[in-house]
Amino acid sequence: MLPAYANPSQKQNCTWLHFAQRCGPRGREWTEGYGRHFDKLELGTRALTHLREGHLEQGERVLREFIGEIEGVPATEPASLRAVLDRFRHGIEGYYFYCKREFAPAQQSMSLAHDAVARAISTADWLLLLSVQCQEFCMHQARIARNEHRWPKMQACISQARGMMSDRVPLCETEDGKKIWWSSFQPFFDALAPLSAEETQYARTLMDPQERERLFDQFVRTMLRSSRNGGKYL
């Protein structure tokens, strides 16, 4: 349910964090500050691993430790950094509730993770690519609705996620009312030109409408196939 990573040691080179670092001195300074919290994020990664392996008790124990660390981040840290940490806190906590079939708090966690992303982007435009995850949260909401057998809700979430991808629905809205659209990514990439070969490939994958449609349809088919098999967890 939660594909997004929390720690750069677990990911490919081109990600939202990589591009944030590319956004000049402010972006580099921000990513350096974020790096000071990797030990906390490793706790979240450990909790997520336990949950994915079905070890709910171990996962809950590490998750509670992770949440305590996030809640203890000093208020002197930038609001955007605290918001990104909250994004991962709520995302992993939502997966915990999902695994326990506690779907109402799982849905609430996805909403809180979405709000955290919008809050982060509000004061740190170098984090723009994080908004891709708002579509992921919508797709997770569809999975939750599937497991509740709430088929109209599931279809509504799928439709909303497709609308985000097709630039008909904003991914999120910042605190000052600015709507973030999928098309917002192109000028973001343009401002960073020239891009490396790997960066160019990442940008093309994100911006190619046919590739987006292919991956989206693949997700929907997998989710619906799972529902026919009893709605097991993904």
C-alpha positions as CSV (number, residue, x, y, z in Angstrom):
1,M,0.0,0.0,0.0
2,L,2.9,2.4,0.7
3,P,5.5,2.4,-2.1
4,A,7.0,5.8,-1.3
5,Y,10.4,5.7,0.4
6,A,11.5,7.6,3.5
7,N,15.2,7.3,3.3
8,P,17.4,7.9,0.2
9,S,19.5,4.8,1.0
10,Q,16.5,2.8,-0.2
11,K,15.8,4.4,-3.5
12,Q,17.0,5.1,-7.0
13,N,18.9,8.3,-7.6
14,C,16.2,10.4,-9.2
15,T,13.5,11.1,-6.7
16,W,11.8,14.2,-5.2
17,L,14.7,14.5,-2.8
18,H,17.3,14.4,-5.5
19,F,15.5,17.1,-7.5
20,A,15.0,19.2,-4.3
21,Q,18.8,19.2,-3.9
22,R,19.2,20.4,-7.5
23,C,17.1,23.5,-6.8
24,G,19.9,25.8,-5.8
25,P,21.3,26.8,-2.4
26,R,18.0,26.7,-0.6
27,G,17.2,23.2,-1.8
28,R,20.6,22.0,-0.9
29,E,20.4,23.5,2.5
30,W,17.0,21.9,3.1
31,T,18.1,18.4,2.0
32,E,21.1,18.7,4.3
33,G,18.8,19.5,7.2
34,Y,16.5,16.6,6.2
35,G,19.5,14.3,6.2
36,R,20.0,14.9,9.9
37,H,16.8,13.0,10.6
38,F,17.6,9.8,8.6
39,D,18.0,7.9,11.9
40,K,14.4,8.6,12.7
41,L,13.3,7.7,9.2
42,E,15.1,4.4,9.5
43,L,12.8,3.5,12.3
44,G,9.9,4.2,10.0
45,T,11.5,1.9,7.4
46,R,11.9,-0.8,10.0
47,A,8.3,-0.5,11.1
48,L,7.1,-0.7,7.5
49,T,9.2,-3.8,6.8
50,H,7.8,-5.6,9.8
51,L,4.2,-4.7,8.7
52,R,4.8,-5.9,5.2
53,E,6.1,-9.2,6.5
54,G,3.0,-9.6,8.6
55,H,4.8,-9.0,11.9
56,L,2.2,-6.6,13.3
57,E,3.4,-6.6,17.0
58,Q,7.0,-5.8,16.0
59,G,5.8,-3.3,13.5
60,E,3.6,-1.5,16.1
61,R,6.4,-1.4,18.6
62,V,8.8,0.2,16.2
63,L,6.1,2.4,14.8
64,R,5.4,3.9,18.2
65,E,9.0,4.6,18.7
66,F,9.1,6.2,15.2
67,I,6.1,8.4,16.0
68,G,7.7,9.5,19.3
69,E,10.8,10.6,17.5
70,I,8.8,12.5,14.9
71,E,6.7,14.3,17.6
72,G,9.9,15.2,19.4
73,V,11.4,17.1,16.4
74,P,12.1,20.6,17.7
75,A,9.9,23.5,16.6
76,T,12.9,25.3,15.4
77,E,13.1,23.1,12.3
78,P,11.6,24.5,9.1
79,A,7.9,23.9,8.9
80,S,8.4,22.3,5.5
81,L,10.8,19.7,7.0
82,R,8.5,18.9,9.8
83,A,5.7,18.5,7.3
84,V,7.7,16.0,5.2
85,L,8.4,14.0,8.4
86,D,4.7,14.1,9.2
87,R,3.9,12.8,5.7
88,F,5.9,9.6,6.4
89,R,4.6,9.3,9.9
90,H,1.0,9.4,8.7
91,G,1.7,7.2,5.7
92,I,3.3,4.4,7.7
93,E,0.7,4.7,10.4
94,G,-2.0,4.4,7.8
95,Y,-0.5,1.2,6.5
96,Y,-0.5,-0.2,10.1
97,F,-4.2,0.5,10.4
98,Y,-4.7,-1.0,6.9
99,C,-3.0,-4.2,7.9
100,K,-5.2,-4.4,11.0
101,R,-8.3,-3.8,8.9
102,E,-9.1,-0.6,10.8
103,F,-10.1,1.2,7.7
104,A,-11.5,4.4,9.1
105,P,-8.3,5.5,10.8
106,A,-6.4,4.3,7.7
107,Q,-8.4,6.7,5.6
108,Q,-7.8,9.5,8.0
109,S,-4.1,8.8,7.9
110,M,-4.1,9.1,4.1
111,S,-5.9,12.5,4.4
112,L,-3.3,13.7,7.0
113,A,-0.4,12.6,4.8
114,H,-2.0,14.5,1.9
115,D,-2.3,17.6,4.0
116,A,1.3,17.3,5.1
117,V,2.5,17.3,1.5
118,A,0.5,20.4,0.7
119,R,1.8,22.0,3.8
120,A,5.4,21.2,2.9
121,I,5.1,22.6,-0.6
122,S,3.5,25.8,0.7
123,T,6.8,27.1,2.0
124,A,9.3,25.1,-0.1
125,D,8.7,25.1,-3.8
126,W,11.7,22.8,-4.3
127,L,9.6,20.0,-2.9
128,L,7.1,20.2,-5.8
129,L,7.7,16.6,-6.9
130,L,6.3,15.4,-3.5
131,S,2.9,16.2,-4.8
132,V,3.0,13.1,-7.0
133,Q,2.3,11.3,-3.8
134,C,-1.0,13.0,-3.4
135,Q,-2.2,10.9,-6.3
136,E,-0.8,7.8,-4.6
137,F,-2.8,8.6,-1.4
138,C,-5.9,8.8,-3.5
139,M,-5.1,5.3,-5.0
140,H,-4.6,4.0,-1.4
141,Q,-8.0,5.4,-0.5
142,A,-9.4,3.3,-3.4
143,R,-7.7,0.2,-2.0
144,I,-9.2,0.9,1.4
145,A,-12.7,1.3,-0.1
146,R,-12.2,-2.0,-2.0
147,N,-11.4,-3.9,1.2
148,E,-14.6,-2.4,2.7
149,H,-16.6,-3.4,-0.4
150,R,-17.6,0.2,-0.8
151,W,-17.5,0.0,-4.6
152,P,-18.9,3.5,-5.5
153,K,-16.3,5.0,-3.1
154,M,-13.6,2.9,-4.8
155,Q,-14.6,4.0,-8.2
156,A,-14.8,7.7,-7.1
157,C,-11.2,7.5,-5.8
158,I,-10.0,5.9,-9.0
159,S,-11.7,8.6,-11.0
160,Q,-10.2,11.3,-8.9
161,A,-6.7,9.8,-9.2
162,R,-7.1,9.5,-13.0
163,G,-8.3,13.2,-13.0
164,M,-5.1,14.2,-11.2
165,M,-3.0,12.3,-13.7
166,S,-4.9,13.9,-16.6
167,D,-4.6,17.4,-15.3
168,R,-8.3,17.7,-14.7
169,V,-8.1,17.7,-10.9
170,P,-5.3,19.4,-8.9
171,L,-2.9,17.2,-7.0
172,C,-3.2,19.4,-3.9
173,E,-3.6,23.1,-2.9
174,T,-1.0,25.0,-0.9
175,E,-1.9,27.0,2.2
176,D,-2.1,30.3,0.1
177,G,-4.6,28.7,-2.3
178,K,-2.2,27.8,-5.1
179,K,-3.3,24.7,-7.0
180,I,-0.6,22.2,-7.9
181,W,-1.4,20.4,-11.2
182,W,0.4,17.5,-12.9
183,S,1.4,20.0,-15.6
184,S,3.2,22.0,-13.0
185,F,6.1,19.5,-13.2
186,Q,7.1,20.5,-16.7
187,P,8.2,24.1,-15.9
188,F,9.9,22.7,-12.7
189,F,12.0,20.4,-14.9
190,D,12.6,23.1,-17.5
191,A,14.1,25.4,-14.7
192,L,16.7,22.7,-13.9
193,A,17.9,22.2,-17.4
194,P,20.2,20.8,-18.6
195,L,19.2,17.5,-17.0
196,S,21.4,14.4,-16.9
197,A,20.4,11.3,-18.9
198,E,18.9,9.7,-15.8
199,E,17.0,12.9,-14.8
200,T,15.7,13.2,-18.3
201,Q,14.4,9.6,-18.3
202,Y,12.7,10.3,-14.9
203,A,11.1,13.4,-16.3
204,R,9.9,11.7,-19.5
205,T,8.3,8.9,-17.5
206,L,6.5,11.3,-15.3
207,M,5.3,13.6,-18.2
208,D,4.6,11.0,-20.9
209,P,0.8,10.7,-20.9
210,Q,0.9,7.2,-22.5
211,E,3.3,5.8,-19.9
212,R,1.2,7.4,-17.1
213,E,-1.9,5.8,-18.5
214,R,-0.2,2.4,-18.9
215,L,1.0,2.4,-15.3
216,F,-2.3,3.7,-13.9
217,D,-4.3,1.0,-15.8
218,Q,-1.9,-1.6,-14.5
219,F,-2.5,-0.5,-10.9
220,V,-6.3,-0.6,-11.4
221,R,-6.3,-4.0,-13.0
222,T,-4.1,-5.4,-10.1
223,M,-6.4,-3.9,-7.5
224,L,-9.6,-5.2,-9.1
225,R,-8.0,-8.6,-9.6
226,S,-7.2,-8.6,-5.9
227,S,-10.8,-7.7,-5.0
228,R,-12.0,-10.8,-6.9
229,N,-9.6,-12.9,-4.9
230,G,-11.0,-11.8,-1.6
231,G,-9.5,-8.4,-1.4
232,K,-6.2,-9.4,0.1
233,Y,-3.7,-6.8,1.1
234,L,-1.3,-5.4,-1.4
